[in-house]
Amino acid sequence: MRCRSSVKRAQTLDGRALAKRREERLRNEVEALRAKHGKVPGLAVVLVGNDPASHVYVSRKQQACRRVGVMDREYRLPADTSEDALVGLIAKLNRDADINGILVQLPLPEGMSKGRVLQSISPDKDVDAFHAESMGHALIGDESLAPCTPYGVLLLLDEAGIDVAGRDVVVINHSNLIGKPLAALLMNRNATVTVCHKGTKDLLHHTRNADILVTATGVPGLINAAAIKEGAVVVDVGLGRAKDGTLKGDVADDVWEKASWVSPVPGGVGPMTISVLVENTVRSFRRKMGLA
Amino acid sequence: MRCRSSVKRAQTLDGRALAKRREERLRNEVEALRAKHGKVPGLAVVLVGNDPASHVYVSRKQQACRRVGVMDREYRLPADTSEDALVGLIAKLNRDADINGILVQLPLPEGMSKGRVLQSISPDKDVDAFHAESMGHALIGDESLAPCTPYGVLLLLDEAGIDVAGRDVVVINHSNLIGKPLAALLMNRNATVTVCHKGTKDLLHHTRNADILVTATGVPGLINAAAIKEGAVVVDVGLGRAKDGTLKGDVADDVWEKASWVSPVPGGVGPMTISVLVENTVRSFRRKMGLA
């Protein structure tokens, strides 16, 4: 019989702390760029409509820009903005020399073609890396503008000294925004990657074999201790409304007693996503200035 | 005790026959295009150096073009051609109105940057779909110019009525040319995809769970009956030199007694790769003519 203490055993993949450290380095870098070149990187933040969660996300991204000294310029458009008008604004921002990154907050209002809108962003300024060209570069191993959430996951693992090479990594999500680009980055790092989703016939078979499990389903508590292997690393990219009305990750509390590392929600992947977005804006600026 | 007959049990994923049927349809399509528009699709085939296998592959692709009525134009360059000269030729072909597809046969001579050369092909004419933009389109689910070998694998499965959705599909290969784009196409079709490679710590764990196994290692006989599940579908994309000097696939003979379907080598995926290449050239032509 094994004796288990009631103390949480897993260590924390602390995205809040890591993002803070990376922000401090970035602030110094931006200050040096300003001192030397008289300019700072600029991010255009485009928000269409009145989705309350989107307002929160956009505001966090803007705050992060301000903390590191990146210029942010906000465009709030009414929900009834036409797709053509939005694409027209993006075309203008593509030509704007003060703008190095263009962020169009998702979701877009009903009826707008996310594909057309995202593909209209110049790949040079595609700091979310949602453009086909950015996705393709990530897939072939050129990660100069890396997809924010997937790259944030890898930074968290890297900081904890967790090498994905040769490990069985299971991702529950196969969307264009998370699962597919994350699979690409994991393949680039020689992980053995399995991508699951709601059509997977035996999810537990896969999750129980995972050395590293990344879950992004939005179903609170979907991943409990019985779903994981002893000592697994569990990265929680989920956010969904629990029965009590609060927003929660995919990972149940008992996972902390069986895993070796867990990323909390909030304070795990979320801050890393924002951190990578701002880093991408600075990288885009450096590239335009011929510095990278 | 189970009784096994000595007769091969698996059915054949017959790429030669399927490619032939698709070629017949394509020949009619090209003939109709010629009759209506007075032009046919054109493929530029660029071969640098004297790799004997490359000569064989290029010749097969040219023969396929001729069978369906696609114009092929050959460029044979000496092995000491400079990378700049090659990129210069590609730039010229990108502008050439008679050329709808540009195929640069791999491998390139030592010292040439495959990345730079492939990225210099206009995405419109990228019939091999190796360009970052083509790869990205495939990854986000827009497969208008599909990667040839991966798409050929899916056509073979489709012809046999094998739906990948929800099935456990294991791919042994994580290269930019095969494993990564194949994983993309499989994710698009809601398969549960696992991508393995030589760094995978327990390959058998994965292969034995596969409903569908796609192997592209170039190690003859790597996959034997013990490596697969009873009734699995096995697609052999391998080609390597066996001890007796002959070229063989990855799949050992005893797999045919345990699998439900197997693609042979030769006559499986190989003809499909060529078929998709020619189809992509026709598709590129149609798109340019505003017909697709």
Boltz contact constraints between the chains, C-beta under 6 A:
constraints:
  - contact:
      token1: [A, 132]
      token2: [B, 133]
      max_distance: 6.0
  - contact:
      token1: [A, 132]
      token2: [B, 136]
      max_distance: 6.0
  - contact:
      token1: [A, 132]
      token2: [B, 137]
      max_distance: 6.0
  - contact:
      token1: [A, 132]
      token2: [B, 140]
      max_distance: 6.0
  - contact:
      token1: [A, 133]
      token2: [B, 132]
      max_distance: 6.0
  - contact:
      token1: [A, 133]
      token2: [B, 133]
      max_distance: 6.0
  - contact:
      token1: [A, 133]
      token2: [B, 136]
      max_distance: 6.0
  - contact:
      token1: [A, 135]
      token2: [B, 136]
      max_distance: 6.0
  - contact:
      token1: [A, 135]
      token2: [B, 139]
      max_distance: 6.0
  - contact:
      token1: [A, 135]
      token2: [B, 140]
      max_distance: 6.0
  - contact:
      token1: [A, 136]
      token2: [B, 132]
      max_distance: 6.0
  - contact:
      token1: [A, 136]
      token2: [B, 133]
      max_distance: 6.0
  - contact:
      token1: [A, 136]
      token2: [B, 135]
      max_distance: 6.0
  - contact:
      token1: [A, 136]
      token2: [B, 136]
      max_distance: 6.0
  - contact:
      token1: [A, 137]
      token2: [B, 132]
      max_distance: 6.0
  - contact:
      token1: [A, 139]
      token2: [B, 135]
      max_distance: 6.0
  - contact:
      token1: [A, 139]
      token2: [B, 139]
      max_distance: 6.0
  - contact:
      token1: [A, 139]
      token2: [B, 180]
      max_distance: 6.0
  - contact:
      token1: [A, 140]
      token2: [B, 132]
      max_distance: 6.0
  - contact:
      token1: [A, 140]
      token2: [B, 135]
      max_distance: 6.0
  - contact:
      token1: [A, 140]
      token2: [B, 176]
      max_distance: 6.0
  - contact:
      token1: [A, 166]
      token2: [B, 199]
      max_distance: 6.0
  - contact:
      token1: [A, 166]
      token2: [B, 201]
      max_distance: 6.0
  - contact:
      token1: [A, 174]
      token2: [B, 187]
      max_distance: 6.0
  - contact:
      token1: [A, 176]
      token2: [B, 140]
      max_distance: 6.0
  - contact:
      token1: [A, 180]
      token2: [B, 139]
      max_distance: 6.0
  - contact:
      token1: [A, 180]
      token2: [B, 187]
      max_distance: 6.0
  - contact:
      token1: [A, 187]
      token2: [B, 174]
      max_distance: 6.0
  - contact:
      token1: [A, 187]
      token2: [B, 180]
      max_distance: 6.0
  - contact:
      token1: [A, 187]
      token2: [B, 195]
      max_distance: 6.0
  - contact:
      token1: [A, 190]
      token2: [B, 199]
      max_distance: 6.0
  - contact:
      token1: [A, 192]
      token2: [B, 196]
      max_distance: 6.0
  - contact:
      token1: [A, 192]
      token2: [B, 200]
      max_distance: 6.0
  - contact:
      token1: [A, 193]
      token2: [B, 195]
      max_distance: 6.0
  - contact:
      token1: [A, 194]
      token2: [B, 194]
      max_distance: 6.0
  - contact:
      token1: [A, 195]
      token2: [B, 187]
      max_distance: 6.0
  - contact:
      token1: [A, 195]
      token2: [B, 193]
      max_distance: 6.0
  - contact:
      token1: [A, 196]
      token2: [B, 192]
      max_distance: 6.0
  - contact:
      token1: [A, 199]
      token2: [B, 166]
      max_distance: 6.0
  - contact:
      token1: [A, 199]
      token2: [B, 190]
      max_distance: 6.0
  - contact:
      token1: [A, 200]
      token2: [B, 192]
      max_distance: 6.0
  - contact:
      token1: [A, 201]
      token2: [B, 166]
      max_distance: 6.0
